[in-house]
Amino acid sequence: MTTATQTNQPPTKVTPHHLALALYSPLFAERDNIKDAYAYAQSIARASDNPAAMMTAVHVLLNTIAKELEKMGTTNPTQGA
């Protein structure tokens, strides 16, 4: 998969699909919806002073946002462009 970041060429039109691809990281999980992902991130932030745990929670939130953006587009970010 080639993204705008990899080619240093910005997309001519930013779509929900472009945003989802830019946000999604297959290394991290996602939640069913943004509300649940946000609650998860808040619970980790309250319970931990570990920066790695907090970054994991942030990426789970971003993956969930990417998934929601993809619902506006046509493909799943986990399947590539």
Backbone as CSV, one residue per row, in Angstrom:
resi,resn,N_x,N_y,N_z,CA_x,CA_y,CA_z,C_x,C_y,C_z
1,MET,0.839,-1.175,0.000,0.000,0.000,0.000,0.882,1.236,0.000
2,THR,0.631,2.138,-0.886,1.351,3.401,-0.944,0.433,4.499,-0.449
3,THR,0.931,5.262,0.510,0.134,6.367,1.032,0.791,7.675,0.653
4,ALA,0.081,8.765,0.868,0.628,10.091,0.571,1.901,10.328,1.372
5,THR,1.952,9.819,2.602,3.135,10.001,3.439,4.340,9.290,2.833
6,GLN,4.125,8.107,2.303,5.231,7.334,1.747,5.776,7.956,0.467
7,THR,4.954,8.589,-0.304,5.408,9.158,-1.561,5.727,10.638,-1.465
8,ASN,5.465,11.236,-0.309,5.658,12.665,-0.090,4.794,13.518,-1.002
9,GLN,3.758,12.933,-1.576,2.822,13.661,-2.419,1.491,13.737,-1.695
10,PRO,1.005,14.927,-1.412,-0.285,15.011,-0.734,-1.402,14.570,-1.671
11,PRO,-2.444,13.975,-1.112,-3.565,13.599,-1.975,-4.210,14.857,-2.540
12,THR,-4.757,14.744,-3.738,-5.393,15.906,-4.347,-6.676,16.262,-3.621
13,LYS,-7.350,15.276,-3.053,-8.562,15.502,-2.290,-8.517,14.607,-1.057
14,VAL,-8.623,15.191,0.109,-8.616,14.397,1.331,-10.035,13.888,1.569
15,THR,-10.146,12.595,1.659,-11.438,11.944,1.874,-11.416,11.221,3.223
16,PRO,-12.560,10.770,3.706,-12.545,9.958,4.924,-11.625,8.748,4.792
17,HIS,-11.564,8.177,3.591,-10.682,7.037,3.365,-9.214,7.416,3.575
18,HIS,-8.788,8.565,3.031,-7.405,9.021,3.235,-7.108,9.223,4.720
19,LEU,-8.035,9.846,5.423,-7.840,10.071,6.851,-7.756,8.750,7.608
20,ALA,-8.619,7.812,7.264,-8.594,6.507,7.934,-7.270,5.797,7.710
21,LEU,-6.781,5.824,6.486,-5.489,5.186,6.200,-4.349,5.848,6.956
22,ALA,-4.414,7.156,7.099,-3.360,7.873,7.814,-3.395,7.584,9.314
23,LEU,-4.563,7.358,9.859,-4.710,7.140,11.297,-4.503,5.694,11.724
24,TYR,-4.900,4.747,10.905,-4.958,3.346,11.315,-3.579,2.719,11.455
25,SER,-3.393,1.961,12.545,-2.165,1.196,12.748,-2.541,-0.242,13.095
26,PRO,-2.149,-1.206,12.267,-2.522,-2.595,12.530,-1.878,-3.175,13.788
27,LEU,-0.939,-2.472,14.378,-0.279,-2.932,15.597,-1.215,-2.864,16.799
28,PHE,-2.251,-2.027,16.718,-3.130,-1.789,17.854,-4.549,-2.251,17.568
29,ALA,-5.293,-2.459,18.623,-6.692,-2.905,18.531,-7.601,-1.718,18.242
30,GLU,-8.882,-1.970,18.300,-9.898,-0.930,18.161,-11.071,-1.350,19.028
31,ARG,-12.000,-0.448,19.231,-13.225,-0.742,19.977,-14.414,-0.670,19.024
32,ASP,-15.571,-1.048,19.511,-16.777,-1.075,18.675,-17.221,0.308,18.222
33,ASN,-16.933,1.320,19.037,-17.338,2.679,18.687,-16.426,3.677,19.388
34,ILE,-16.521,4.938,18.986,-15.628,5.977,19.515,-15.862,6.190,21.009
35,LYS,-17.100,6.133,21.437,-17.410,6.320,22.860,-16.688,5.274,23.712
36,ASP,-16.732,4.007,23.298,-16.050,2.946,24.045,-14.531,3.118,23.997
37,ALA,-14.014,3.517,22.859,-12.566,3.722,22.736,-12.105,4.872,23.620
38,TYR,-12.896,5.929,23.672,-12.557,7.075,24.516,-12.607,6.683,25.994
39,ALA,-13.608,5.928,26.383,-13.712,5.462,27.771,-12.513,4.587,28.128
40,TYR,-12.095,3.735,27.192,-10.916,2.894,27.413,-9.670,3.758,27.616
41,ALA,-9.482,4.752,26.754,-8.314,5.631,26.876,-8.338,6.386,28.204
42,GLN,-9.508,6.854,28.612,-9.614,7.547,29.895,-9.272,6.620,31.056
43,SER,-9.742,5.377,30.994,-9.461,4.447,32.095,-7.975,4.146,32.201
44,ILE,-7.302,4.014,31.067,-5.854,3.783,31.078,-5.134,5.014,31.621
45,ALA,-5.549,6.196,31.191,-4.908,7.437,31.643,-5.044,7.602,33.156
46,ARG,-6.191,7.249,33.693,-6.418,7.384,35.137,-5.644,6.341,35.941
47,ALA,-5.450,5.167,35.380,-4.893,4.050,36.130,-3.385,3.862,35.961
48,SER,-2.766,4.577,35.045,-1.371,4.286,34.728,-0.556,5.554,34.552
49,ASP,0.684,5.476,34.999,1.626,6.549,34.689,2.659,6.061,33.671
50,ASN,2.329,4.940,33.016,3.206,4.332,32.024,2.925,4.950,30.652
51,PRO,3.893,5.673,30.083,3.672,6.297,28.769,3.323,5.291,27.670
52,ALA,3.887,4.095,27.711,3.582,3.094,26.682,2.122,2.661,26.765
53,ALA,1.606,2.495,27.960,0.199,2.123,28.121,-0.709,3.226,27.591
54,MET,-0.360,4.451,27.873,-1.173,5.576,27.401,-1.141,5.674,25.885
55,MET,0.012,5.476,25.280,0.103,5.538,23.822,-0.684,4.398,23.181
56,THR,-0.700,3.234,23.812,-1.522,2.137,23.304,-2.988,2.551,23.310
57,ALA,-3.436,3.147,24.403,-4.825,3.589,24.500,-5.142,4.645,23.447
58,VAL,-4.211,5.548,23.206,-4.413,6.583,22.176,-4.548,5.939,20.800
59,HIS,-3.720,4.958,20.508,-3.791,4.291,19.203,-5.062,3.460,19.046
60,VAL,-5.539,2.882,20.126,-6.830,2.179,20.062,-7.926,3.179,19.702
61,LEU,-7.882,4.354,20.318,-8.854,5.402,20.004,-8.727,5.830,18.538
62,LEU,-7.498,6.057,18.078,-7.296,6.452,16.675,-7.775,5.379,15.702
63,ASN,-7.515,4.110,16.001,-7.986,3.034,15.126,-9.510,3.004,15.064
64,THR,-10.138,3.257,16.195,-11.597,3.269,16.213,-12.132,4.446,15.408
65,ILE,-11.492,5.595,15.530,-11.878,6.756,14.721,-11.686,6.433,13.236
66,ALA,-10.569,5.792,12.902,-10.316,5.413,11.504,-11.406,4.487,10.994
67,LYS,-11.809,3.532,11.823,-12.873,2.608,11.432,-14.180,3.372,11.161
68,GLU,-14.482,4.340,12.008,-15.696,5.139,11.821,-15.595,5.997,10.552
69,LEU,-14.419,6.531,10.275,-14.220,7.289,9.044,-14.417,6.402,7.818
70,GLU,-13.954,5.179,7.912,-14.094,4.257,6.793,-15.541,3.937,6.491
71,LYS,-16.382,4.006,7.505,-17.805,3.776,7.260,-18.357,4.829,6.300
72,MET,-17.694,5.991,6.251,-18.073,7.042,5.308,-17.480,6.780,3.924
73,GLY,-16.435,5.943,3.876,-15.758,5.631,2.617,-16.223,4.294,2.077
74,THR,-15.299,3.584,1.428,-15.701,2.354,0.751,-14.951,1.107,1.195
75,THR,-13.752,1.254,1.783,-12.975,0.065,2.139,-12.566,0.118,3.593
76,ASN,-12.178,-1.016,4.122,-11.698,-1.148,5.483,-10.219,-0.776,5.517
77,PRO,-9.762,0.077,6.478,-8.347,0.475,6.517,-7.409,-0.707,6.759
78,THR,-7.902,-1.788,7.352,-7.053,-2.943,7.565,-6.772,-3.698,6.277
79,GLN,-7.552,-3.422,5.228,-7.378,-4.106,3.946,-6.550,-3.289,2.955
80,GLY,-6.167,-2.074,3.342,-5.350,-1.243,2.449,-6.154,-0.560,1.373
81,ALA,-5.438,0.133,0.484,-6.107,0.923,-0.563,-6.411,0.080,-1.765
